[in-house]
């Protein structure tokens, strides 16, 4: 079996990532003490990196698989295979301006500054995404054609349109307007921090969450492909398990039919005879949101109801790594 190199993110989604890893593998050691993590599987080498770096490093083959944000895959324009939305670390990429600005969308912002012949200054960690999104706006095209906004960093200055400038932010982006820049391109979970800094959102660019990605060449390596398929199955099992509950109940014979008619099972419920005649044990997995709906029925028709959260639900027939080649 080939060794699979696995990059996981440091920072805002680090703790959530480790919770997923701990649920997917039996043991995870080294967290908080080193950048090199050990899973119970010796064929997987894990290292912690900044999420910004992971898409490029996976693309270049330094790592076979990685967990990062969809936003950073887009920012890097990385040529990788997305394997699984892990459904945590949900954020929105937004453009925000000071509340006092008389604009309500990106087109109005660009028009306001272009008409007054003022340079529009934007702060962001997402330089290429900001540039491409602004350039795709119809108001930008009307005033500036197909010229690229100027991107400015301490070591780089590219783009010919000095009327729209994008400055690299090293953090605390929401604190920069209005003294340093006119607008920000940033991520937010709830919008609270943006509002607390007297800003308002005028454009939502994309929704992002943590995602499992793979190097395309690694997926064509027979040994690595099998191990990556195992990893995908385990991680998808965690994602699915978080949406489900496992219920066990004892049911009288006359109540079996009413319950089964209303029971939304993952496949089919397991029904077993109990030692006492006329009684049955029913076991099944259902969506968490369905449980609340059927609770009144179960309360009236079932006895001895036990509800638990599964660690993993491995729907192995749905895992086909060839779909991602």
Secondary structure, 3 states (H helix, E strand, C coil): CCCEEEEEEECCCHHHHHHHHHHHCCCEECCCCCCEEEECCCCEEEEEEEHHHHHHHHHCCCCCEEEEEHHHHHHHCCCCEEEEECCCCCEEEEEEEECCCCCCCHHHHHHHHHHCCCCEEEEECCHHHHHHHHHCCHHHHHHHCCCCEEEECCCCEECCEEEEEEEECCCCHHHCECCCECEEEEEECCCHHHHHCCEEEEEEEEEECEEEEECHHHHHCHHHHHHHHHHHHHHHHHHHHCCEEEEEEEEEHHHHHHHHHHCCCCCCCEEEECCCCCEEEEEEEEEHHHHHHHHHHHHHHEEEEEEECCCCCCCHHHCCHHHHC
